[in-house]
Amino acid sequence: MSQLRRYRLFFAIVLVDLVVLVIRPDLGRTIFSHSWDVVAQMLAILPPVFLLLGLLDVWVPRETVMRFVGEGSGVRGTILSIVLGAAAAGPLYGAFPVAHTMSRKGASYFNIIVFIGAWSTLKIPMFLFELSSLGTRFAVTRWVVNVVGIIIMAALINRTLDQSDKECLARPELSAPIGGKRQGR
């Protein structure tokens, strides 16, 4: 029963969608069609991400991750996090399993937040499109402003959260389900 409680928000959304399907069938079919498109997209993207994460988990030692993006990595770790995030392909939800693996491997929380921020805003293909469409000045300005913003937000988040909250990222038994409370605290 506790497993079902974890997904109560999901079930509530499905229930609302079913009610809409009964009341307005055309809108209900549209909702389910869009929902299926999102699920199909996720099923196309997440398996390769998890495969690559499994390889990363096995092939890259924890010490290597800690050296390059761990607590003592400094500016080099931040730059590497920006490059990895900007070079990554796929939607933002693909970044979170990568961030979790980085955390378990010893990456600093600051560099994980920088990585997620870079993944979401500093995509290299977007930058190249902006260069050709909107000009060098715009593209470089947006990129620099985003890098500065990401670093400021990462620093604020890193200082705001205490160590036990940061450890939740690396320990799945402490991660809170959607709409639930953390366990094991």
Contacts in CASP RR format, 6 or more apart in sequence:
PFRMAT RR
TARGET T0000
AUTHOR 0000-0000-0000
METHOD contacts of the structure
MODEL  1
MSQLRRYRLFFAIVLVDLVVLVIRPDLGRTIFSHSWDVVAQMLAILPPVF
LLLGLLDVWVPRETVMRFVGEGSGVRGTILSIVLGAAAAGPLYGAFPVAH
TMSRKGASYFNIIVFIGAWSTLKIPMFLFELSSLGTRFAVTRWVVNVVGI
IIMAALINRTLDQSDKECLARPELSAPIGGKRQGR
4 11 0 8 1.000
6 177 0 8 1.000
6 178 0 8 1.000
6 180 0 8 1.000
7 177 0 8 1.000
7 178 0 8 1.000
8 179 0 8 1.000
9 178 0 8 1.000
9 179 0 8 1.000
10 178 0 8 1.000
17 28 0 8 1.000
17 31 0 8 1.000
17 32 0 8 1.000
17 35 0 8 1.000
20 27 0 8 1.000
20 28 0 8 1.000
20 31 0 8 1.000
21 27 0 8 1.000
21 28 0 8 1.000
21 29 0 8 1.000
21 31 0 8 1.000
21 32 0 8 1.000
41 91 0 8 1.000
42 93 0 8 1.000
45 90 0 8 1.000
45 91 0 8 1.000
45 93 0 8 1.000
45 94 0 8 1.000
46 93 0 8 1.000
46 94 0 8 1.000
46 97 0 8 1.000
49 94 0 8 1.000
49 97 0 8 1.000
49 98 0 8 1.000
50 97 0 8 1.000
53 97 0 8 1.000
53 98 0 8 1.000
53 101 0 8 1.000
54 101 0 8 1.000
56 101 0 8 1.000
56 105 0 8 1.000
57 101 0 8 1.000
57 104 0 8 1.000
57 105 0 8 1.000
60 105 0 8 1.000
62 105 0 8 1.000
62 106 0 8 1.000
65 102 0 8 1.000
65 105 0 8 1.000
65 106 0 8 1.000
65 107 0 8 1.000
66 73 0 8 1.000
66 105 0 8 1.000
66 106 0 8 1.000
66 107 0 8 1.000
67 73 0 8 1.000
68 76 0 8 1.000
68 77 0 8 1.000
68 80 0 8 1.000
69 77 0 8 1.000
69 80 0 8 1.000
69 81 0 8 1.000
69 102 0 8 1.000
69 106 0 8 1.000
69 107 0 8 1.000
69 108 0 8 1.000
69 111 0 8 1.000
69 115 0 8 1.000
70 77 0 8 1.000
70 106 0 8 1.000
70 107 0 8 1.000
70 108 0 8 1.000
70 111 0 8 1.000
71 108 0 8 1.000
72 108 0 8 1.000
73 80 0 8 1.000
73 108 0 8 1.000
73 111 0 8 1.000
77 111 0 8 1.000
78 110 0 8 1.000
78 111 0 8 1.000
78 114 0 8 1.000
78 151 0 8 1.000
80 111 0 8 1.000
81 107 0 8 1.000
81 111 0 8 1.000
81 112 0 8 1.000
81 114 0 8 1.000
81 115 0 8 1.000
81 118 0 8 1.000
82 114 0 8 1.000
82 115 0 8 1.000
82 118 0 8 1.000
82 122 0 8 1.000
82 147 0 8 1.000
82 150 0 8 1.000
83 118 0 8 1.000
84 115 0 8 1.000
84 118 0 8 1.000
85 95 0 8 1.000
85 115 0 8 1.000
85 116 0 8 1.000
85 117 0 8 1.000
85 118 0 8 1.000
85 119 0 8 1.000
85 122 0 8 1.000
86 118 0 8 1.000
86 119 0 8 1.000
86 122 0 8 1.000
86 123 0 8 1.000
86 124 0 8 1.000
86 127 0 8 1.000
87 124 0 8 1.000
88 95 0 8 1.000
88 98 0 8 1.000
88 119 0 8 1.000
88 123 0 8 1.000
92 116 0 8 1.000
92 119 0 8 1.000
92 120 0 8 1.000
94 119 0 8 1.000
95 115 0 8 1.000
95 116 0 8 1.000
95 119 0 8 1.000
95 120 0 8 1.000
96 116 0 8 1.000
98 115 0 8 1.000
98 119 0 8 1.000
99 112 0 8 1.000
99 115 0 8 1.000
99 116 0 8 1.000
99 169 0 8 1.000
100 169 0 8 1.000
100 170 0 8 1.000
100 172 0 8 1.000
102 111 0 8 1.000
102 112 0 8 1.000
102 115 0 8 1.000
103 109 0 8 1.000
103 112 0 8 1.000
103 169 0 8 1.000
103 170 0 8 1.000
104 170 0 8 1.000
106 170 0 8 1.000
107 115 0 8 1.000
108 158 0 8 1.000
109 157 0 8 1.000
109 158 0 8 1.000
109 161 0 8 1.000
109 166 0 8 1.000
109 169 0 8 1.000
110 154 0 8 1.000
110 155 0 8 1.000
110 158 0 8 1.000
111 154 0 8 1.000
112 169 0 8 1.000
113 150 0 8 1.000
113 153 0 8 1.000
113 154 0 8 1.000
113 157 0 8 1.000
113 158 0 8 1.000
114 150 0 8 1.000
114 151 0 8 1.000
114 154 0 8 1.000
117 150 0 8 1.000
117 153 0 8 1.000
117 154 0 8 1.000
118 147 0 8 1.000
118 150 0 8 1.000
121 146 0 8 1.000
121 150 0 8 1.000
122 143 0 8 1.000
122 146 0 8 1.000
122 147 0 8 1.000
122 150 0 8 1.000
127 139 0 8 1.000
127 143 0 8 1.000
130 138 0 8 1.000
130 139 0 8 1.000
130 142 0 8 1.000
131 139 0 8 1.000
158 166 0 8 1.000
164 185 0 8 1.000
167 174 0 8 1.000
168 174 0 8 1.000
168 175 0 8 1.000
168 176 0 8 1.000
168 182 0 8 1.000
169 175 0 8 1.000
173 183 0 8 1.000
173 184 0 8 1.000
174 182 0 8 1.000
174 183 0 8 1.000
174 184 0 8 1.000
174 185 0 8 1.000
175 182 0 8 1.000
176 182 0 8 1.000
176 183 0 8 1.000
END
